[in-house]
Amino acid sequence: GRNRMYGLGWRWPKALSNIWLQNVGFLALCTFSVALLTRPIVSVFVLGGLFVLATVLHLIYRQRAFCNYVCPVSGFLSLYSMTSMVEVRAKDAQVCAKCKDKGCLAGSEKGWGCPWLMYPSKLDRNNYCGLCMECVKTCPYDNMTVRARPFCSDTRIKGYDEAFKAFIMVTLALAYSVTLLGPFGTVKDWANASETGQWGGFAIYAAALWASALLFLPGLFYAAVRLGRRLAGETKVAVRELFLGWSYVFVPLGLLAWIAFSVPLVFVNGSYIVSVISDPMGRGWDLFETAHFPWTPFYPEAVAYIQVPLIMIGLYFALRAGHRFARETFGEGARAVRAFAPVAALVLLLACGFLRLFVG
């Protein structure tokens, strides 16, 4: 049987076997991100609380229940793993079908059964694979392997929880760009209410953030999907199918937007790492004789020239995936173009918004 771990080993509730808890948790953490990043005591409480929660859940539920269903970080790692250029897959499905041992599931003396409660031989997406390699170790026929693949190979969003994670990530990328990189002083003060004391403004900021992520962007997308369906003259294809199929466009766009957002943080403030590494605890140490290294921005004038291509790459992969889904659903030709046009316009509008924030 499956390798036994310490704890009660209860099954996780079926109603919560999705990433909605992760969505809400991540959005909540990001709402207070300024305090989380600038107040050490807040960081201690949040990270310590997550550590305690993970331990408690492990003692009650089997396998990686915390990682699968609760951890705020797992949700966006799961979403963006769809773009990964590495995957764990079975070499030959027939070998798995004939296998009686099922070491990848039950475990063996060589390793654990899949801690993520997946059936490795049937993996067709990266979303819920943690790349722990236990299945590679335990397969008695050496039939599991790690292989390279093209960027953005996984393109199927399977549920509304995953779709809303994509909406949340794009919204947060926009919000962070406005708050941390933009010239909007009032918004910065509202987001940093723990320092400024503007809690009324913070309430407005938080409400706008949650409404944008959970209502406004999904609502615009839903309207675009309905309009595209109408322009295509299609009534047989369910709106749900189109909504989930096209929601993938926010995955590559969101990922590249986050990378573009990170570029100025690294180029402008990366030199702080050199000094902090010598005094990580703020105790006046100089472990590597770099504690007094001055703040030195690294080619800040090049930032925009990196951000623009990144956004364009994200836009390209978003439009390519969306158009491919339209062709698969509505057939080749003008009908697919008409169907995808409203969603494509929304994606283009978001890309222009990012470019406006990044380069002015």
N, C-alpha and C positions, 0 to 999 in steps of 0.2 A: 504493500500500500504506500500511500504518499508518506514521505518523510515527516515525522512528527516534530512540531515546534512547541515550545513551552507556551501554555495558555489554554483558554477554554475552547478555542477553535470554532466559535460560532460562525454561522454563515452571515454575511452582510445582508441587511434588509433589501429585498428585491426592489422596493419602491425607490431606494436611494442608490441603486446600482447604475449610476450615471455621473456626469460631472457638474450637475447643478450646484452642489455644495462647494465645489472648487470655484465655480464661476462667481458665486456670491462672496466667498471668502477672499478671492483675489481682488475683486472690485472693492471690497471693504478695506483691504490692506492698502490698495493704491489710493484710496480716498485720503488716507492719513499718511501718504508716502513721505511728505516733507518732514513731518515729525519723526517718522520711522528712520529716515536717513540722517537726520541732524541731531536727534536726541538719543544719546547712548542708552539711557534708562528705558526709553521706549523700545529700542532694538532688543534689549535684554529681555523685557517682558514678552514681546511678541515671539521672538525666536525660542525663548525658554518655554513659553506656553505651547508652541507647536511641538517642541521636543517631548513635553509631558503628555500632550494629547496623542502623539504617535505611539508613545510607550503604552499608554492605557488602552488604546484601541488594539494594539498588538496582543495584549494580554487577554482581550475579550474575543476578538474576531480573527479568523484564520488568514494566513498569508499577508500580503501587503494591502490590507484594507485602507489604511491611512493614505498610502501612496496612490492607490487606485481611485479613491472616491472623495477624499477630504483635503489632501495637501494642496494649498493654493498654487504652488509652483508647478505641480504635476500637470495641471490643466493646460497651461500654455506650452509646456514641453511636449505634451501629447499632440496638441494641435499643430505645432510647427515641426514635429517629427515627420509629418507628411511630406515635407520638402526635403528631408534628409537624403543624402546621396549614399547611405549605407543601410542595409537591411539584413535581418536574420530570417532565413527561409529554408524550407526543406529542399534538398537537391532533387529528390524523386518522390512524388506523391504516392506512387505505387508501393515503394518500400515502407512508407509510413502506414499504408492501408493494411499491409500484411504483418506489421509488427505486433507481437503479442505482449511484449514487455512494457511498452509505453513509459520508458524511463523519463521522457521529457515531461510527462504528467505526474507519475507516481514517485519519481526520484529513484536513486540507486546509491550504491556505495561510492559512486564517482561524483555525485552532486545532488542537488535538491530538485524536486519537481518544480515546474514553473511557478515562481513566487507571485506572478502577476495573474495567476488563474487563467492563463490562455492555453489554447491547444496549439503548440508551436507548429505542428505539421500543417495546420490550416491557416496560418497567418497570411493575410493578403493586404494588410495595412500596418503601418508602424505605430499607430496611435497608442496602443496599450501594451507595447513591447518595451521593456526597460533595458534591453541590450545587456542583460546580466550574464548571458552566455551559459546559463545552467543547462539549457537544452542541448547545446553543443557538447557539453561535457558528459551528459547522461545518455545520449543516444547510443544504443548498443551497436548500431550499424553505421555510425559516423555519417548520418544522412542530413544533419543540420549544418548549415554553413553561413558565413558572413560574406556578403557580396556587395559590390558597388552597383549603383544605378543612376539614372539621370536625375537632375534636380527637379523637384515637384512631380515625382512619379505617382504618389498617392493623390487622387483627386476626388474621392467620394466622402462626403459628409453624411453620416448615417442617422443623425438625430438632431432635434432642435437644441439640445444641450451643447453639442459641438458647434452648431451654427452660431449660437449666441456667444460662445467663447470667441469666435472670430470677430463678431461685432464688438465685443468688449475690448479685444486687443487693439483693433483699429481705433476705436474711440479713445482709449488710453494713450495711444501713440500721439494722437492729435492733442489731447489734453496736456500731456507732458511737454510737447513741443511748445504749446502756448505758455504753460506755466514756467518751465525751466529755461527755455531758449528765447521766448518772445519778449517784446518790449512792453508787455502789459503789466505795469506795476500794480494796479489794483487787484488783478487776478492773483498775482504772486503773493500779495499781502493776505488775501482771503485764504489761499491754500496754506499759508504759513501762520495760521491763527494762533498756534501755540506760542509764537514769538510776538506777533502783532496784537493779539487779543481781539481781533475782529471776528468774533464767533458768528455774528449775524451774517457777515460776508461769507464765512466758511460754509454756513448752512446753504446759502445760495449756490456756492461752488459745488458742494456735494450733491445737491438736488439736480443741478444742471448736468453733472457728470453721470449720475445714475440714469436720469431721464434720457440722455443722449445715447448711452450704451444699451439700455433695455427697451426704449420706446422709440426715440426719434430715428436713429439709424435703421433699426429693424423695420420700422414703419415705412420709411422711404424705400427700403429694399423690397418690402412686400408690395408696395404700390407699383414699383418698377416691374416686378415679376408678373403681377396681374395685367399690367399694361402690355408687356411683351407677349403674354399668352393671348391677349385680345388682338394684337397686331398680327399675330401668326394665324388667327382664325381657328385656334385650337380649343376644343372643349373637352376632349377625351383625356388629356393629360392632367392629372391632379395638380393643384396649386402646390401642395406639399412636396411633390416630386420635384417641381421646378424650384421651389424655395430652397430645398436642401441641395439640389444639384448645383445651382448657381451661387450658393453661399460660399462655396470654395474660393471664389475670386478674391475674397478678403484675406485668404491665408497668405499667398505670396506677396500681395500688396502690403499687408500688415507686417510681415516679417522684414521685408526690405525697408519699410518705414521705420521700424525699430532700429535696424542697423544704421540707417541714415541719421536717426536721432542720436545714436551713441557716438557718431564720429566726432562732433565738436567736443563732447565730454572728454574723449580720449586725447584728442589733439591739443585742446586748450588746457585741460587740467591733469593730463596724464603725468606730468612731471612731479606732482605731489606724491606719487607712489615712491619715487626715489628717496624722498626724505622720510616718509612715513614708515618705510620698511626698516629703517634703522631705529625708529622709536614707535613701535606699533601700539604701545600701551600709554603713550603720552607721559612717560615718567622721566623724560630728560635723557634717555639713553641715546647712544650713538654706535649701535652694533656694527654697522658697516661703514662708518665714517661718512655717511651721506645725509645725516640729520639736518644739516644746514644748507642742503642743496636748494637753490632758489627756484621759485615758480618760474618756469620757462615754457611758454606756449610753443607748440611744435607746428610750424607752418599753418597758422590759423587762416591765412589767405587761401589755402588750398581746400578748405573744408567744403565750400559750396560746389567745387568741381568734382568732389567725390559723392556728395549727397544727391545731386541731380541724376547722374547715371544710375545710382542705386534705386531711386524712385522709378525711373524709366524701366529698369529691369523688372521690378515688382509689377509695374503696370503691364508690361509685355506678357509676363507669365499669367497674370490675372485674365487678361483679354483672351489669351490663347486657350486657357482652360475653359473659360466661359463659352467661347465660340465652339470649341470641340463638343461640349455638352449640348449646345443648341443644335449642332449638326446631328449628333446621335439621337436627339429627341425629335427633331422636326425635319430631318433630312437635309441633304445638300441644297445649296441655292439661296435665293433671296428670302425664303420663308424663315430660315434659321437666323439670317441677319436681322430681319425685322423683330423676331422674338427676343433676340439678345440685345438689341439696340438700347432699350431703357436701362437695363442693368449696366451695360457698357458705359452709358452716359454717367451713371452714378459713380462708377469706379473712376472714370476720367475726372469727374468733379472732385473726388477725394484726393486723387493724385495731384491735381492742381492746387488744392488746399495745402497739401504738404509742401509743395514747391514754393508756394507763397510764404509759408512760415519759415522755410529754411533759407531761401535766397532773396525774399522780398519782392 
